[in-house]
């Protein structure tokens, strides 16, 4: 049986990248996250009032569900 050296080479490169990802992936996320997070915050800032209103409505809906569940349990 012949060994396919191209497959083993690419497999070892992939294993190296995955094995060292704990070291470089976090710093990459921080560097990319800083630029992406700034753009995302500017985009979300325009919808701030809508998001807060939606969050309050969902909180009220969750409290209503809890209240009706407790009434049925008693």
Secondary structure, 3 states (H helix, E strand, C coil): CCCCHHHHHHHHHHHHHHHCHHHHHHHHHHHHHHHHHHHHHHHHHCCHHHHHHHHHHHHHHHHHHHHHHHHHHC
